Amino acid sequence: MNSSKVIIALDGMGGDLAPASVIDGVKIASKKLPNIQFNIFGDKKKILSILGKDKEILNKINLTNTLKVISNNTKPTEALRKSKESSMFKAINSVSKGDSHAVVSGGNTGALMVISTVLMKTIKGIDRPAIASMFPTTKSETVMLDLGANINCSVKNILDFAIMGKTYATTVLGIKRPKVGILNIGSEILKGNETVRLSAKTLSKEKNIDFYGFIEGNDITKGVVDVVVTDGFTGNIALKTAEGTAELYTEYLKSSFKDNFLSRLSFFFASPILKSLWNRLNPSKYNGAMFLGLNGIVVKSHGRSNADGFANAIAVAYDLCANKFNEKIIYNTKHTLKNIKFKN
């Protein structure tokens, strides 16, 4: 593999709007990111019809024809056993074989996680991978994990997430010493279950992590901490609640500006402000959740993502590769919480 290039494997058929969103996302990303190439897996006929005859983009693409697609209804274990000829499996396998540096898919999340974990394995010292992404806040952005990969977590899992989240914030957001907080039902030290209390007690003694303490749900968007750590059950609910609330207020705004002539006139004058607000909250800007803890870069694009969103997911994968993210995870895992012994 050419080390001077960042090669991204793409599941060309993964996502509600694929392959159009994937290929149009490639067109956007290829113009913004230097030294990038793509290994795309999917229906060659459909993909070529969307690519057109742009030689500059075609020169950056290696296309492998595969017609099998893993649907959103496919069980992860079934996808692992029966879908080795699918676009998703082949894209992941491209990374595990060393033909690509990272993989991006908008397909079935469970299948992507299971296949990636089996083919790539977890980094030594990390028990389970976690899904991480960024939330917009009143200050800037914050990293949150786990967003759904692990329903039940041990203290070891929570501590692993803290190490990986810290590394993500440092690498992607450029924060030298990010503040790490554990999501809880209260900020008091006695609140929460035994797992979060013991995790907090352990992290408070670790010099390599700037541990803030417990935070509550309404602290996430305030930007109280740079990294929010929680189990996948709670994290996924928090994520979906935030997405639903954003959609609700968008609908409220739309309906309010349609009430009468005066409200429509108000919309005309408020348009520049609303456009600025949309640019800050546009979901496409935050598309691209990473599966942290694997021996390879895996980025999950939202299934409903458009071309801009998919291009952003590609950019996330590119940045993680260019900044040698996994090497930093390996280093931090070795040098953080190294004297802690966990019960089986």
WOFEN-V715725 format. One record per residue. N is the residue number from 1. RES is the residue in one letter. SS is DSSP state (H for helix, E for strand, - for the rest). PSI is psi in degrees with one decimal (none if undefined). D_LAST is the distance of its C-alpha to the last C-alpha in Angstrom with 1 decimal. Layout:
<<N/RES/SS/PSI/D_LAST> <N/RES/SS/PSI/D_LAST>>
This chain:
<<1/M/-/135.1/39.7> <2/N/-/110.3/42.0> <3/S/-/-17.9/40.1> <4/S/-/-13.2/42.9> <5/K/-/149.9/42.3> <6/V/E/114.7/39.4> <7/I/E/120.0/39.1> <8/I/E/125.1/37.5> <9/A/E/133.5/36.8> <10/L/E/132.9/37.8> <11/D/E/94.9/37.2> <12/G/-/-16.5/40.9> <13/M/-/3.4/40.7> <14/G/-/125.4/37.6> <15/G/-/154.2/38.6> <16/D/-/-30.8/41.2> <17/L/-/9.7/43.9> <18/A/-/151.7/43.2> <19/P/-/-3.5/44.7> <20/A/H/-46.8/47.1> <21/S/H/-36.0/44.6> <22/V/H/-51.4/42.8> <23/I/H/-40.1/46.0> <24/D/H/-32.4/47.7> <25/G/H/-37.0/44.6> <26/V/H/-43.1/44.9> <27/K/H/-41.3/48.6> <28/I/H/-47.8/47.7> <29/A/H/-38.4/44.8> <30/S/H/-24.8/46.8> <31/K/H/-20.5/49.5> <32/K/H/-26.9/47.3> <33/L/-/123.4/44.8> <34/P/-/154.1/46.2> <35/N/-/38.5/45.2> <36/I/E/142.1/43.3> <37/Q/E/162.3/43.5> <38/F/E/136.2/42.1> <39/N/E/107.1/40.9> <40/I/E/134.1/41.6> <41/F/E/125.2/40.7> <42/G/E/-167.0/42.7> <43/D/-/106.0/46.1> <44/K/H/-40.2/48.4> <45/K/H/-46.7/51.5> <46/K/H/-41.8/50.2> <47/I/H/-43.6/48.7> <48/L/H/-33.3/51.8> <49/S/H/-29.3/54.0> <50/I/H/-35.2/52.0> <51/L/H/-36.9/51.9> <52/G/-/-150.1/55.7> <53/K/-/25.4/57.5> <54/D/-/103.6/56.1> <55/K/H/-34.1/56.1> <56/E/H/-42.7/54.1> <57/I/H/-41.4/51.1> <58/L/H/-31.8/51.6> <59/N/-/-15.1/51.4> <60/K/-/2.9/47.9> <61/I/E/135.9/46.6> <62/N/E/116.9/45.5> <63/L/E/126.6/45.5> <64/T/E/122.6/44.0> <65/N/E/124.9/45.3> <66/T/-/130.4/42.8> <67/L/-/-13.7/43.8> <68/K/E/135.4/40.6> <69/V/-/135.9/38.8> <70/I/-/117.4/35.4> <71/S/-/167.7/36.4> <72/N/-/-18.7/34.5> <73/N/-/-6.9/34.4> <74/T/-/130.9/32.7> <75/K/-/140.8/29.2> <76/P/H/-44.0/26.7> <77/T/H/-34.9/25.8> <78/E/H/-39.0/29.6> <79/A/H/-39.3/30.4> <80/L/H/-40.8/28.1> <81/R/H/-39.8/29.7> <82/K/H/0.8/33.3> <83/S/-/38.6/34.1> <84/K/-/-16.0/34.0> <85/E/-/9.1/37.6> <86/S/E/162.2/37.0> <87/S/H/-37.3/37.7> <88/M/H/-49.6/34.1> <89/F/H/-45.7/32.6> <90/K/H/-35.9/35.2> <91/A/H/-43.6/34.8> <92/I/H/-43.4/31.0> <93/N/H/-28.3/31.7> <94/S/H/-36.3/34.3> <95/V/H/-43.7/31.7> <96/S/H/-27.9/29.3> <97/K/-/-12.1/32.4> <98/G/-/11.0/33.5> <99/D/-/-19.3/36.7> <100/S/-/157.6/35.7> <101/H/-/-27.2/33.9> <102/A/E/162.2/32.6> <103/V/E/142.0/32.8> <104/V/E/132.2/34.1> <105/S/E/144.4/34.2> <106/G/-/14.9/35.3> <107/G/-/-163.0/34.2> <108/N/-/115.5/31.6> <109/T/H/-45.4/28.5> <110/G/H/-43.6/26.1> <111/A/H/-41.4/27.7> <112/L/H/-42.0/27.8> <113/M/H/-47.6/24.1> <114/V/H/-48.3/23.1> <115/I/H/-42.6/25.8> <116/S/H/-42.3/25.0> <117/T/H/-41.1/21.3> <118/V/H/-43.5/22.2> <119/L/H/-36.8/25.1> <120/M/H/-29.0/23.9> <121/K/-/164.7/20.2> <122/T/E/156.9/18.1> <123/I/-/141.6/18.8> <124/K/-/127.5/16.8> <125/G/-/-15.1/14.2> <126/I/-/121.8/14.3> <127/D/-/-43.2/11.8> <128/R/-/143.5/14.5> <129/P/-/159.9/18.2> <130/A/E/151.5/20.0> <131/I/E/125.0/23.6> <132/A/E/145.1/25.6> <133/S/E/179.9/29.3> <134/M/E/142.3/31.9> <135/F/E/139.3/33.5> <136/P/E/142.8/37.1> <137/T/-/172.7/37.5> <138/T/-/-20.7/40.6> <139/K/-/-49.2/40.0> <140/S/-/-104.3/38.8> <141/E/E/154.3/35.6> <142/T/E/147.3/31.9> <143/V/E/137.9/28.8> <144/M/E/136.1/26.5> <145/L/E/148.4/23.1> <146/D/-/145.4/21.4> <147/L/-/21.4/24.4> <148/G/-/-1.0/23.1> <149/A/-/-31.6/20.6> <150/N/-/108.6/17.5> <151/I/-/-48.0/18.2> <152/N/-/130.3/14.9> <153/C/-/145.4/12.9> <154/S/-/174.1/9.9> <155/V/H/-42.2/10.8> <156/K/H/-42.4/9.9> <157/N/H/-45.9/12.3> <158/I/H/-40.6/14.9> <159/L/H/-38.3/15.0> <160/D/H/-42.9/15.4> <161/F/H/-38.3/18.1> <162/A/H/-43.2/19.8> <163/I/H/-46.8/20.1> <164/M/H/-39.1/21.5> <165/G/H/-40.4/23.7> <166/K/H/-44.5/25.1> <167/T/H/-39.4/26.0> <168/Y/H/-46.2/27.6> <169/A/H/-37.7/29.7> <170/T/H/-43.3/30.8> <171/T/H/-47.8/31.7> <172/V/H/-42.9/33.2> <173/L/-/-11.4/34.6> <174/G/-/23.6/35.4> <175/I/-/118.8/34.0> <176/K/-/-43.3/33.5> <177/R/-/80.8/31.1> <178/P/-/143.3/29.9> <179/K/E/131.8/28.9> <180/V/E/131.5/25.5> <181/G/E/152.5/25.0> <182/I/E/128.7/22.5> <183/L/E/129.5/24.2> <184/N/-/174.8/24.3> <185/I/-/0.1/26.8> <186/G/-/163.8/28.3> <187/S/-/-11.6/28.5> <188/E/-/146.8/28.1> <189/I/-/-25.4/25.1> <190/L/-/-3.6/24.4> <191/K/-/155.6/24.6> <192/G/-/176.4/21.9> <193/N/-/176.5/18.7> <194/E/H/-35.4/15.8> <195/T/H/-48.2/14.0> <196/V/H/-34.5/17.2> <197/R/H/-44.3/18.2> <198/L/H/-35.1/15.1> <199/S/H/-44.1/15.4> <200/A/H/-41.2/19.1> <201/K/H/-41.2/18.7> <202/T/H/-45.0/16.7> <203/L/H/-31.2/19.2> <204/S/-/-17.3/22.1> <205/K/-/-5.1/21.5> <206/E/-/117.7/21.3> <207/K/-/-24.5/24.8> <208/N/-/-1.8/24.5> <209/I/-/128.5/24.1> <210/D/E/87.5/26.9> <211/F/E/121.5/25.0> <212/Y/E/-38.0/27.4> <213/G/E/-155.4/25.4> <214/F/E/145.2/25.4> <215/I/E/159.2/28.0> <216/E/-/170.6/29.4> <217/G/H/-38.2/30.6> <218/N/H/-6.0/34.1> <219/D/H/-18.0/33.1> <220/I/-/-53.7/32.0> <221/T/-/-10.2/35.6> <222/K/-/-14.7/36.8> <223/G/-/31.3/35.0> <224/V/-/-37.8/33.5> <225/V/-/165.7/30.6> <226/D/-/-22.1/30.5> <227/V/E/124.6/26.9> <228/V/E/122.0/25.5> <229/V/E/133.9/21.8> <230/T/-/172.6/20.5> <231/D/-/163.9/18.6> <232/G/H/-29.0/20.6> <233/F/H/-53.1/21.9> <234/T/H/-41.3/23.6> <235/G/H/-40.9/24.5> <236/N/H/-40.0/26.3> <237/I/H/-42.3/28.2> <238/A/H/-43.0/29.3> <239/L/H/-49.9/30.5> <240/K/H/-34.7/32.4> <241/T/H/-42.7/33.9> <242/A/H/-43.5/35.1> <243/E/H/-43.3/36.7> <244/G/H/-39.2/38.3> <245/T/H/-41.4/39.7> <246/A/H/-42.8/41.2> <247/E/H/-37.8/42.8> <248/L/H/-49.2/44.2> <249/Y/H/-29.8/45.8> <250/T/H/-43.7/47.2> <251/E/H/-38.4/48.9> <252/Y/H/-44.8/50.2> <253/L/H/-45.6/51.8> <254/K/H/-46.9/53.4> <255/S/H/-34.6/54.8> <256/S/H/-36.6/56.1> <257/F/-/-2.6/58.1> <258/K/-/0.6/59.7> <259/D/-/-46.7/61.0> <260/N/-/-177.6/64.6> <261/F/H/-41.9/66.8> <262/L/H/-40.5/65.9> <263/S/H/-35.2/62.1> <264/R/H/-35.9/62.8> <265/L/H/-39.2/64.9> <266/S/H/-37.0/62.2> <267/F/H/-39.2/59.8> <268/F/H/-45.4/62.3> <269/F/H/-27.6/62.2> <270/A/H/-6.2/58.5> <271/S/H/-46.5/57.6> <272/P/H/-38.9/57.0> <273/I/H/-42.7/54.6> <274/L/H/-36.4/52.8> <275/K/H/-41.2/52.6> <276/S/H/-41.4/51.0> <277/L/H/-43.3/48.5> <278/W/H/-39.2/47.7> <279/N/H/-32.1/47.2> <280/R/H/-33.2/44.6> <281/L/H/0.2/42.7> <282/N/-/119.5/43.3> <283/P/H/-27.7/40.1> <284/S/H/-31.2/41.0> <285/K/H/-26.2/40.4> <286/Y/H/12.2/36.7> <287/N/-/137.6/36.1> <288/G/-/81.4/33.5> <289/A/E/136.3/29.8> <290/M/E/143.4/27.5> <291/F/E/99.4/24.3> <292/L/E/145.2/22.5> <293/G/-/0.8/19.9> <294/L/E/158.7/21.6> <295/N/-/57.5/23.6> <296/G/-/154.6/26.7> <297/I/E/119.6/28.5> <298/V/E/121.2/28.4> <299/V/E/128.9/30.5> <300/K/E/119.5/31.0> <301/S/-/146.6/34.5> <302/H/-/137.5/35.3> <303/G/-/-29.2/36.7> <304/R/-/9.0/39.9> <305/S/-/142.2/40.4> <306/N/-/-171.5/43.9> <307/A/H/-41.6/45.0> <308/D/H/-42.9/44.6> <309/G/H/-41.6/41.0> <310/F/H/-36.7/40.1> <311/A/H/-36.2/41.9> <312/N/H/-38.1/39.7> <313/A/H/-39.6/36.5> <314/I/H/-41.3/38.0> <315/A/H/-37.3/38.7> <316/V/H/-47.5/35.0> <317/A/H/-42.9/34.0> <318/Y/H/-48.3/36.9> <319/D/H/-40.7/36.0> <320/L/H/-38.4/32.3> <321/C/H/-48.5/33.6> <322/A/H/-30.9/36.5> <323/N/-/12.6/34.3> <324/K/-/51.4/31.7> <325/F/H/-46.9/28.9> <326/N/H/-34.2/26.2> <327/E/H/-36.0/27.1> <328/K/H/-36.9/26.6> <329/I/H/-46.3/23.1> <330/I/H/-45.6/22.2> <331/Y/H/-48.5/23.9> <332/N/H/-32.7/22.4> <333/T/H/-37.5/18.8> <334/K/H/-31.7/19.5> <335/H/H/7.5/21.3> <336/T/-/135.4/19.5> <337/L/-/30.8/16.6> <338/K/-/-19.6/16.3> <339/N/-/3.7/15.8> <340/I/-/131.5/12.8> <341/K/-/132.4/9.5> <342/F/-/146.0/6.4> <343/K/-/142.5/3.8> <344/N/-/none/0.0>>
